[in-house]
Amino acid sequence: MYGLYTKIYNYIWIFVFLADLWLYAISIREISNNKKDSAKIVWNVMTLRFILWIFILFLSVAIAFFIPWYNSLVALLAIFIASIFTILQLLNSSILALMQANMKVEFSAVSLILWKIINLWLIALIAYFFYPKELIDNYFDPFLYIMFAWVISVWINTLLNYFYARKIVKFWFAFDWWYIKHLFKISLPYGIALFLSVVYFKVDVILLSILEWPDLWDKSIALYSLPMKIVEVIMVLGWFYMTSILPSLTKSFKDNATKKLKEILDISFKVLFWFASIIFVLGVLFRDYLVLIIANKDYLITDHIYNSSDAFLIVMWVVLFYFISLVFIYSLVASENQNKLLKINIIITIFNIIWNIILIPKYSFIWAWITTLLSQIFLFILGFYYTKKIVSFRLPYLFIIKTIIFSSVILLLGFFVLNNYSINLYFDFFVYWFSFFILFLLYFLFTFRWLIKNNLHK
């Protein structure tokens, strides 16, 4: 069932981003430049998203009908239910854009946590009380109920954000067709670029289900998807950070404040590189612990040629390059260089799909992640290249080298401690993990205090 859930999840999110058109970032940019028109902007963004959702609803179901392993009754019904989730999520992101542009994001964090707790509680209720594993004959009904739990939880999250955001400005759907067409026109290149970035990040699961043998693809997707789900949650943190920076970044580009731009890009790169280093080191050290705590030993001890721990090693590299690439992606958004962003994503998507088609049949899901890693490296290189053409920005090489050295020391120390002083699963994970995190935090406080004293440029 987890393999099917992952297939549906990855499939529908490709269409979510197609309908999104990067309107979240566009809304923040538009509101930051025109605070007095914030209600008008949000009103019309919500209307545009609702129109796009109707189109996406029919498109996602229609395409699935012609794809092998997606055209079963349970899969089609799940896609339809997930499509309802998409409109709620899209409307929710419109509301969040208003809150983000007005620097009122504290409540969104609370509502997000509440959403995740409700979703987890509903799924647990279905899995342990209504449909326990030992009593289940087939997964048709419980699977669809789990999909409905997804919808209910995001509906609650959307309502909470809506009532809070109305304290900032009163808004609802609006039908200014000229402005809607204007929004669609400026967001379309970004939307296509975003859609392509999601394609090269999620299409591998779809290709796995098509290119591998039927008796193997479900297991491959399950083993592959566990680290992917953990990583997707972590990646949201980088996205949150850069969207919080976007209003200031947009204003600096608009005012042509070169010095301020360099400072924002410099500090953003350093913060994201530091955070990515934490994720990389702790992820490599505790990958087996995460698998055992979140799933079970079947994900480590398997008759498949690879296991989830193998995938984790490559995933950590993907996270590293993803975080530092965000600086350049959002620079292109803030500076309204949508054509450059679109060009980058077209190149990477073509590369990703071709290599996945060639090598998945031979090397299974490991090559899918290697291809994703290479795609992220290309994204970093091309993003940096085009950003340098807009603003004279230099990578903080000294900071990078120092952070790599520090991370390497922690990594070696971690291997030594875990190999020689392991107590048990939970003690090792929570005590040692927290200890290494504190070391990274101390490094951060010491380094950034030094950076502030030196005007963030040393």
C-alpha positions, 0 to 999 in steps of 0.5 A: 500500500505504501508503494501505491501511496507514494505513486499517487503522491508523486503523480498528483504533486506534479500537477499541483505545481503545474497549477501553482505556476509559482504564484506563491512567490509571484504573490509575495513579490507583487504584494511587496511592491504594492502593499496597498493592493494586497487584497486585490492581488490575493483575491485574483490569485485565488480565482486564477488558482481555482480556474487552474484547479478545474483544468488540472482535476480533469487532466490528472485523472485523464492522463492516469487512465492511460498510464499502466499501474495508474489506471486501476479503480483505487488509483483513479479514485485516489487521484480524484480525492488528491485533486481535492487536496490540491485546490485546498493547498493552492488556496492555502498558499495564496493566503500564506503569501499574503501573510509572508509579504506582511511578515506575519508568518508566526501563525502559519507555523502553528497551523502547519504543525496542527495540520501535521498532527491532525493528519497523523492522528487520522491516519493512526485512527484508520490504521490501528482502530478501523482497519488494523493490519491483522483484520484487513482483507484488502486495502481498497477502503482504508487506502481511500480513507487515508487519502480523505484524511489528507484532505480533511487535515489540509482543509482545517489548516486552510481555514485557520490561516484564512481567519487569521489572514483576514485580520490583516486584510479582508479578502475573498475571490475576485474577478478582475479579468484584466489583472488575472490575465496579467498574473497568468502572463507573468507567472506562466514562465515561472510556473513552467520552470517550477513544473519542470523542476518537480518533474525531474525530482518526482518523475523517477517514481513514475518511471520506476513503476513503468520501467521495472518489472511489476513484481519489483517496482512496488518494492523499489518505490517503497525502499526509495520513497522512505528517504525521499519523504524525509528529505521532502520535509527537510527541504521545506525548511530551505523553502521557508527561509528563502520565501521569508527573504524574498520580500527584502530580495525583491525590494533590493533588486527593485531599488538597485541596491547592489551592496544590500543585494550582495549582503542578502545573497552572502548571508543566505548562502552561508545560512543554507550551506551551514544548515545543509551541512548539518542535514548531510552529516547527521543524515549520513550518521543516523540514516539506519536509525531513521529507517528503523524508527520511522519504518522497520528493519525490512527497509534495511534487510531486503532481497532487493539489490539495494536498501533504503540506507543506500538511497539515504547516502545519495539523498544527503548529497541531493539535499546539500546542493538543493539548499545552496541552489535555492539562493540562486533560484530565488534571485532569478525570481526576485529579479524577474528573470523568468526566462533564464529560470525556464531555460535552466529547468528545461535543460535539467529536465531533459537530462534527467528523463533521458538518463532515468529511462536509460539506466533505471532498468539496469540499476533500479532506484539507486540510479534514479537518485544519482540522476536527481543528484546530478540534476541538482548539481547542474541546477547549482552551477547554472543558477550561480552562472546566471545570478552572477550575470545579474549581480556581482556575487562571489561564493564565500570560499573561505566559509565553505572550506571551514564548514567542510573541515568542521563537518568532516571532523564531526562526521569522523567523530560520529562514526567513532562514537557510534561504532564504539559507544553505541548503547541502543537505538533510541539512546544513540539517536536522541542523545548522540544526535542532539550532542552533534547538533549542539556542536553544529549550533555552537559553530554557527553562533561562533562563526556568524558572530565573527561574520557580523563583526566583519560586515558579513564579507570575510 
